[in-house]
Amino acid sequence: MKRTFSTELAYVFGIVFVAWGVVLMEKADFGVSMVVAPAYLLYRWLSPVWSFVTFGMAEYCLQAVLLLAMCLLLRRFRVSYLFSFVTAVVYGFVLDAFMVLGATLPVDSMALRGLYYVLGMLFCAAGVSAMFHTYISPEVYELFVKEVSAHFGADIHRFKTGYDCVSCLIGVAMSFLVFGLWHFEGVKWGTILCALINGHIIGRISAFYEKHWTFCDRFPWRKYFMPDAVTQTPGE
């Protein structure tokens, strides 16, 4: 028998898991997730000049640009898309709070850094998968994958892998531009590895979720985020 899991709670877990996963990967210093690499490099570039710029702030500013690009690509705009930017801002504040907490973690051995990296990648994948099982607007990163893959009829997990690889290449280009040729900051071997396997991990975690839980709404809010949707999440 499957257990029931709240789609609203999946949204909360998604934000928390992704934010904590990003902090763990940043702490490991093997390379952050390819999705957040551009925002991380923007943060590393601007924060020495403007101290008020945080990692979270760089995240939601960059996601605002991505949201605009998505609307131009799909040639449509929905009010519900704006909720994704709200999610990005909430995520940005959670990320900044976890960055403060992460600063207290010890990094005195390679084994410990390796543990942070593995756990960080798994947390990020679990969080993204959770966001795919809620009607509440995800971050713009996940919204872009969800909407564009559906628009062009592509498999969401394969499209996610392709999107991750493109983000990784953008991160590499930004690293060269900001820190100089062959000087990698934020984008390292761990970023490339994550880009290659993250989509697969997300797919496996999604299958695990769907095997053990049925995702159901606990509150009548779906109509505000997805006016044309039914009361259950797609794929149930």
N, C-alpha and C positions, 0 to 999 in steps of 0.2 A: 504494500500500500504506500502510495506517495503521500508525503506530508504537504500541508498548505503553507505557502510562504507569501508574505505580503509584497506586492509590487512596489509599494511606497518604501518599505524597509530595504528592498533591493537597491533603491535609489540612494538611500543613506549609506548603505554598505559600499556601494560603488564609489562614491566620493571619498569615503574614508580609506578604503583599500588602495585606490589609485594614488592618493596623496601620500600615504605612508610608504607605498612601494617606491614612489619616485624619490622620497627622502632616503630610503635605504640604498637605492642604487647610486644616488649622489654621494652618499657616505662611503660606499665601496670604492668609488673613484676608478671603476673599470669602464666608465661610460654610462651616461644616463639613457633612459628609454629614447628611441629614435623619435617618438612622437613629441616629446617635450624638449628634445635637444635644441631646436631653434629658439624656443623661449628661454631655455637655460643660458644659451650663448648670448642672447640679447640682454639678459639679466647680468651676466658676467661682464659684458661690455659697458653697460650703462651705469651700474651701481657704483663703480669707483668715481664716476663723475658726478652723479646725482645719488646721494646716499639714501634718498627716500624710495628709490626703485627697488622692489623686492622680486623674488622669483615668482610669487603669486601674481603680482601686478603685471609682469612681463607675459605671464600665461594668458590672462584674460584680455590683454590688449592685442596679442597676436591672434587669439581666437576670434576677436571681433573682425579682424581682417579676413580670416578664413571663412567666417560666416557670410561676409559680403561676397567673397569669391564663389561660395556654394550657390548663393542666390542667382548670381550671374550665370553660372554654369547650367543650373536647372531652369533658368528663366522664369522663376516664380518666387514669391515671398509669402510666408504664412506668419501670422502673429505668434503662433506657437514656437517659431524659430527663435523669437526673442527670449523665450524661457531658457534656451540653451546658453545664452549669454549670461543670464542670471545664475545658472548652474556653474558657469565658468568663474564668475565672481566669487560665489560661495566656495568653490573648490580652491580658488586662489587664497582665500583667507585661511582655510583649513591647511593648505600646503605651507603657508608661512608659519602657522602655529606649530606644525610638525617639524619644520626646519629648525625652530628653536629647540624643540625636544631632541631632535636628531643630533644637534651639536654636542649633546652630553654623552653620546654613545662612544665607547672606546674603539680605536682602530689601530691596535698595537700588534696585529699579526695578519699575515696574508690569509690564513684560514678564516679569520673573523671577517675580513673584507669579502672573501669568497662567499661566506654564509649570507652576508648582507645583500650581495648581488643576486644570489639565487632566490632568497626570500623576497627581495624587492621585485624581481621579475614576476614571480608567482602572485604576489599581492596585486600588481598592476593588471595582470591577466584576469585574475578573479574579479577585480573591480570593474574592468571593461565589460566582462561577460555579465555581471550583475546589472550594469546599465542597459544592456541589450534586452533585459527582461523586465523593464519598467516602462510605463507609458510617460512618466515624467521626463521632460526633455533632458537628455544627457549633455555632457560637454560638447562643444562644437566639433571636437575631434571625432567623437563617436557618432554625432549627428551626421557629419559629412559622410562617413563610411556607410551609415545606415541608409541615408537618403539617396546618395549617388549610386550605390550598388543596386538599390531597388529600382531606381529610375532607368538604369541601363540593363537590368536583368542579370546582374553578375552575382556569383556566389559571395556572400558577405565575408566569409572567412578568407577566401582567396583574395578578394578585393582588399581586405584589411592588410594582408601580407604585402601586396603591391604598394598600398598607401604608406606602410611602414618603411619600405625600402626607399621610396621617394623622399620621405621625411629625413631618412638617414643621410641621403645624398645632399639634401639641403643643409643639414647640420654640418657635414664635412666642408661644404663650400663656405659656410659662415665661419667655421673655425679657422680656415685658411685666411679668410678676409679679415677677421678680427685679430687673430693672434699670430698670423704669419704662416708662411709655407712650411709644411711638415711639423707644425707645432699643434698638436691635438689637445683641445680642452673640451671636456664634456662628451665629445664624440671619440670613442676609442673602440677597441676590439669588442668590448661588451655591448656596445651600441649595435654593431654589425650583427653579432650573434643574436641579439634580441630581435632585430629586424627580420632575421631569417626564420626564427622559430616561434615568435610571439603569436602570430595568427593561428598556428597549429595548436598552441597551448590554450588559447582562448576557446577554440573549437572543442577541445577535450573537456575543458572546465564547463562549458555550456552544456555539453552532453551529460556531464555528471550532475549538474543542477537539474536538468530536465528529467533525469532518471529517478531522482530522489524527491523532487518537489514539484508541486503544481503552483504556478504563480497566479495569484488572484488579487483583485483590488479590495482594499479594506475601506476605502473612502470614495465617495462619488465625484472624484475630481477629474476622471479621464476625459469627460466632455470638454473641459477647459483646455486641455493639452492636445487632444485628438478628437475634434468634434464629430468626425465621421466613423470613429472606431466603435467596436462593440465593447462589452464590459470586461472581456478577458484579453490577455496579451496575445499577440500573434504567435502561432506555432504551438498552442496548447492542444 
